[in-house]
Amino acid sequence: MGNGLMSNRDRRECPAALRAAIRYEVKGNAAMKVLVINCGSSSLKFQLIDSGSEQCLAKGLCERIGIEGSMITYAPEGGDKEKTVTPMPDHTEAIRLVLEALTNPATGVVKSLEEIGAVGHRVVHGGEKFAESVVIDDGVLAAVEECNDLAPLHNPANLIGINACKKLMPNTPMVGVFDTAFHQTMPEEAYMYGLPYEYYQKYKIRRYGFHGTSHSYVSAKAAEVLGKKYEDLKIIVCHLGNGASVSAVKNGKCVDTSMGLTPLEGLIMGTRSGDIDPAIIEFLAHKEDRSIDEIMSVLNKKSGVLGLSGNLSSDFRDLEDGYNRGDANAVRALNTYCYRVAKYVGSYVAAMNGVDVICFTAGIGENAPLVRNFVCGYLGYLGVELDQEANHKRGEDIVITTPDSRTTVMVIPTNEELAIARETVRLVG
Ligand code: ADP
């Protein structure tokens, strides 16, 4: 029975208690189907992942939860995407519909909910309380709730999703995977702001960073693809999606990242300003006769490349088209965006006293060769030599520098859902 499996003879001769123990042991090592939930205030993304093959079995999205015109999009692997407009007054109903879709006799991918071994929940803010993923229990829920102040738009929605799942699947283990957890290894000099220390003591105002699941997955994957030890490398990850952040990962640990107390800090993003002089807020409030809340809304929703391009677009496909037409708005937005990324890369080279690998990931990082080209154009001092043919490939883990390049630059497609599923299995499998 060396392989952990029982022969028929073993089964006949094995006492019941031992059989149960062996079954448990086998189950513990077996693959399971993990439901990954990413819950927003009015939306919910889901994926069912087989942890053995690491394949996505089905995925989808519930939109306009609690708003008129709500709909669920469901796509089984290899099957057709179906969209159903149906009332979703709350998240419990949304999750009920997700579970119904997954078990639908015609298009579902599991026969019953019993087949779902665990649920992994993305939780945006774990504050200083969570440096790792955790199995969710009442204590964890209370601790997440205490972080609500730090992410008032996201954490309450994440909690609603967890509670709705608990209601419908009370016996299925659940794991919380935090966007902030990977960054908890930052040293004090990287996470403190130059503010009166009492604000850190009273309110925990500090840099937390986000996209941690992606930064962790991509940096580890880069080491794996290169066949090098994660613990031996200095890696910079540029996660360039609608929201965007850079991280410095030294010897397998995050030592700095560009987002801060909130996701507003750092890079210029789709619609977020990233770093600005904080005095601009007061200046604009006076000039435009607007409240702080209104200015914050401008910084979050009307700035970034959308604002910089004079409202041309927040989508890089449009900006690239505009750039190729010579549109001055697109040129300004792209140049300013890429310059900021390059500045962050430079500051993290300084923070780590060097860099071995620079990774691009997320919607823009994976799909916009022009952006990678511009950013790498600033990195001559690192001996970066782009391989233009490789830089135009898509959808794979790939090195985009020449063999002679002193620093390696890679594109690593991120997979936050898979990373959440892996964490879930690690804790409850
Ligand atoms: P988020 O998860 O933060 O919503 P994503 O990682 O999905 O963001 O990235 C969305 C961004 O990716 C959009 O700005 C979009 O313009 C960009 N993007 C997607 N596909 C392409 C493409 N083919 N070329 C250039 N940009 C792309």
Boltz pocket constraint, residues with backbone or C-beta under 6 A from the ligand:
constraints:
  - pocket:
      binder: B
      contacts: [[A, 240], [A, 241], [A, 242], [A, 243], [A, 270], [A, 314], [A, 315], [A, 316], [A, 317], [A, 320], [A, 362], [A, 363], [A, 364], [A, 367], [A, 368]]
      max_distance: 6.0
